Amino acid sequence: MTELSVIASLPPDDRAGQAERVADFMDQHPEGVTTAQIETACEPGSVTKLLSVMRKSLGYAIRREWVIEICQSGTKKRRRYRFYLKSRPDKKQQDLFPGA
Protein backbone atom coordinates (compact mmCIF):
# COMPACT_ATOMS: atom_id res chain seq x y z
CA MET A 1 0.00 0.00 0.00
CA THR A 2 1.14 3.49 -0.71
CA GLU A 3 0.91 6.49 1.54
CA LEU A 4 -1.73 7.98 -0.75
CA SER A 5 -4.15 5.20 0.13
CA VAL A 6 -4.31 6.33 3.77
CA ILE A 7 -7.19 8.76 4.16
CA ALA A 8 -6.72 11.55 6.66
CA SER A 9 -9.79 12.01 8.81
CA LEU A 10 -11.16 15.37 9.82
CA PRO A 11 -11.43 16.25 13.49
CA PRO A 12 -14.89 15.68 14.97
CA ASP A 13 -17.28 18.61 14.76
CA ASP A 14 -18.26 19.78 18.24
CA ARG A 15 -21.41 21.67 19.26
CA ALA A 16 -19.54 24.95 19.80
CA GLY A 17 -18.16 24.83 16.25
CA GLN A 18 -21.55 23.96 14.82
CA ALA A 19 -23.18 26.76 16.81
CA GLU A 20 -20.65 29.29 15.54
CA ARG A 21 -21.26 28.22 11.92
CA VAL A 22 -25.04 28.41 12.30
CA ALA A 23 -24.83 31.80 14.07
CA ASP A 24 -22.67 33.16 11.22
CA PHE A 25 -25.25 31.89 8.72
CA MET A 26 -28.10 33.43 10.70
CA ASP A 27 -26.22 36.76 10.83
CA GLN A 28 -26.10 36.76 7.04
CA HIS A 29 -29.90 36.31 6.90
CA PRO A 30 -31.58 38.86 9.18
CA GLU A 31 -34.96 38.04 7.56
CA GLY A 32 -34.83 34.71 9.40
CA VAL A 33 -34.01 31.14 8.42
CA THR A 34 -35.84 27.83 8.49
CA THR A 35 -34.47 24.53 9.75
CA ALA A 36 -34.26 23.31 6.14
CA GLN A 37 -32.08 26.28 5.19
CA ILE A 38 -29.77 25.68 8.17
CA GLU A 39 -29.51 21.97 7.31
CA THR A 40 -28.62 22.72 3.69
CA ALA A 41 -26.09 25.48 4.40
CA CYS A 42 -24.39 24.24 7.59
CA GLU A 43 -25.00 20.47 7.87
CA PRO A 44 -25.00 20.42 11.68
CA GLY A 45 -26.71 17.03 12.12
CA SER A 46 -29.86 17.61 14.16
CA VAL A 47 -30.83 21.25 13.60
CA THR A 48 -33.51 21.37 16.28
CA LYS A 49 -31.20 19.85 18.89
CA LEU A 50 -28.44 22.33 17.99
CA LEU A 51 -30.82 25.31 18.23
CA SER A 52 -31.96 24.06 21.63
CA VAL A 53 -28.38 23.70 22.88
CA MET A 54 -27.50 27.13 21.49
CA ARG A 55 -30.36 28.71 23.48
CA LYS A 56 -30.14 26.75 26.72
CA SER A 57 -26.44 25.96 27.18
CA LEU A 58 -24.31 28.19 24.97
CA GLY A 59 -25.99 31.54 25.66
CA TYR A 60 -27.32 32.50 22.22
CA ALA A 61 -30.56 34.49 22.06
CA ILE A 62 -32.67 33.04 19.25
CA ARG A 63 -36.24 34.08 18.52
CA ARG A 64 -38.63 31.83 16.62
CA GLU A 65 -41.81 32.82 14.89
CA TRP A 66 -44.51 31.01 12.94
CA VAL A 67 -44.76 32.09 9.28
CA ILE A 68 -47.08 31.05 6.48
CA GLU A 69 -45.17 29.63 3.53
CA ILE A 70 -46.68 29.11 0.08
CA CYS A 71 -45.83 25.77 -1.52
CA GLN A 72 -46.88 23.45 -4.37
CA SER A 73 -46.71 26.18 -7.01
CA GLY A 74 -48.84 28.55 -4.97
CA THR A 75 -51.75 26.18 -4.45
CA LYS A 76 -51.11 25.33 -0.78
CA LYS A 77 -49.94 27.06 2.40
CA ARG A 78 -48.17 25.68 5.45
CA ARG A 79 -46.95 27.00 8.77
CA ARG A 80 -43.27 26.85 9.49
CA TYR A 81 -40.93 28.22 12.14
CA ARG A 82 -38.47 30.92 11.13
CA PHE A 83 -35.51 31.53 13.46
CA TYR A 84 -33.79 34.87 14.09
CA LEU A 85 -30.45 35.37 15.85
CA LYS A 86 -30.88 38.18 18.40
CA SER A 87 -27.49 38.03 20.17
CA ARG A 88 -24.44 35.90 20.77
CA PRO A 89 -23.08 34.86 24.17
CA ASP A 90 -21.30 37.53 26.17
CA LYS A 91 -17.55 37.18 26.54
CA LYS A 92 -16.20 37.76 30.00
CA GLN A 93 -13.61 40.48 30.36
CA GLN A 94 -11.16 38.00 31.89
CA ASP A 95 -11.16 35.94 28.68
CA LEU A 96 -9.52 38.87 26.84
CA PHE A 97 -6.31 38.72 28.84
CA PRO A 98 -5.21 35.15 29.51
CA GLY A 99 -2.66 34.74 32.28
CA ALA A 100 -3.38 38.15 33.78
C-alpha positions in Angstrom: 0.0 0.0 0.0 1.1 3.5 -0.7 0.9 6.5 1.5 -1.7 8.0 -0.7 -4.1 5.2 0.1 -4.3 6.3 3.8 -7.2 8.8 4.2 -6.7 11.5 6.7 -9.8 12.0 8.8 -11.2 15.4 9.8 -11.4 16.3 13.5 -14.9 15.7 15.0 -17.3 18.6 14.8 -18.3 19.8 18.2 -21.4 21.7 19.3 -19.5 24.9 19.8 -18.2 24.8 16.2 -21.6 24.0 14.8 -23.2 26.8 16.8 -20.7 29.3 15.5 -21.3 28.2 11.9 -25.0 28.4 12.3 -24.8 31.8 14.1 -22.7 33.2 11.2 -25.3 31.9 8.7 -28.1 33.4 10.7 -26.2 36.8 10.8 -26.1 36.8 7.0 -29.9 36.3 6.9 -31.6 38.9 9.2 -35.0 38.0 7.6 -34.8 34.7 9.4 -34.0 31.1 8.4 -35.8 27.8 8.5 -34.5 24.5 9.8 -34.3 23.3 6.1 -32.1 26.3 5.2 -29.8 25.7 8.2 -29.5 22.0 7.3 -28.6 22.7 3.7 -26.1 25.5 4.4 -24.4 24.2 7.6 -25.0 20.5 7.9 -25.0 20.4 11.7 -26.7 17.0 12.1 -29.9 17.6 14.2 -30.8 21.2 13.6 -33.5 21.4 16.3 -31.2 19.8 18.9 -28.4 22.3 18.0 -30.8 25.3 18.2 -32.0 24.1 21.6 -28.4 23.7 22.9 -27.5 27.1 21.5 -30.4 28.7 23.5 -30.1 26.7 26.7 -26.4 26.0 27.2 -24.3 28.2 25.0 -26.0 31.5 25.7 -27.3 32.5 22.2 -30.6 34.5 22.1 -32.7 33.0 19.3 -36.2 34.1 18.5 -38.6 31.8 16.6 -41.8 32.8 14.9 -44.5 31.0 12.9 -44.8 32.1 9.3 -47.1 31.0 6.5 -45.2 29.6 3.5 -46.7 29.1 0.1 -45.8 25.8 -1.5 -46.9 23.5 -4.4 -46.7 26.2 -7.0 -48.8 28.6 -5.0 -51.7 26.2 -4.4 -51.1 25.3 -0.8 -49.9 27.1 2.4 -48.2 25.7 5.4 -47.0 27.0 8.8 -43.3 26.9 9.5 -40.9 28.2 12.1 -38.5 30.9 11.1 -35.5 31.5 13.5 -33.8 34.9 14.1 -30.4 35.4 15.9 -30.9 38.2 18.4 -27.5 38.0 20.2 -24.4 35.9 20.8 -23.1 34.9 24.2 -21.3 37.5 26.2 -17.6 37.2 26.5 -16.2 37.8 30.0 -13.6 40.5 30.4 -11.2 38.0 31.9 -11.2 35.9 28.7 -9.5 38.9 26.8 -6.3 38.7 28.8 -5.2 35.1 29.5 -2.7 34.7 32.3 -3.4 38.2 33.8 
